Amino acid sequence: MISRKVTIKNPTGLNVRPAGLFCREAMNYTSSITFEKKGSGEDITANAKSVLSVLGASVKSGDEILLICQGEDEELALEGMIRVIEEGLEG
């Protein structure tokens, strides 16, 4: 298992379109990909391969998330997810 903190740069956060791009990238890997977001009073964990789970986390622009990848291609998965976030989740 590997993880890394990353800041969401997209101006609208992970709303419908960026969440779809985020999930589409996650689906390219066999590893389990989740993320954690510190909330007010509670931490939220979301499945990066589920649009509903990602949308439910209510990630806004500037929020920091902890990406967690676990599986045979975890390093590639983490690199790919960070790349798509740093590119701004625009497709």
Stockholm file with secondary structure:
# STOCKHOLM 1.0

chainA/1-91         MISRKVTIKNPTGLNVRPAGLFCREAMNYTSSITFEKKGSGEDITANAKSVLSVLGASVKSGDEILLICQGEDEELALEGMIRVIEEGLEG
#=GR chainA/1-91 SS CEEEEEECCSTTCSCHHHHHHHHHHHTTCSSEEEEEEECSSSEEEEETTCHHHHHHTCCCTTCEEEEEEESTTHHHHHHHHHHHHHTTSCC
#=GC SS_cons        CEEEEEECCSTTCSCHHHHHHHHHHHTTCSSEEEEEEECSSSEEEEETTCHHHHHHTCCCTTCEEEEEEESTTHHHHHHHHHHHHHTTSCC
//
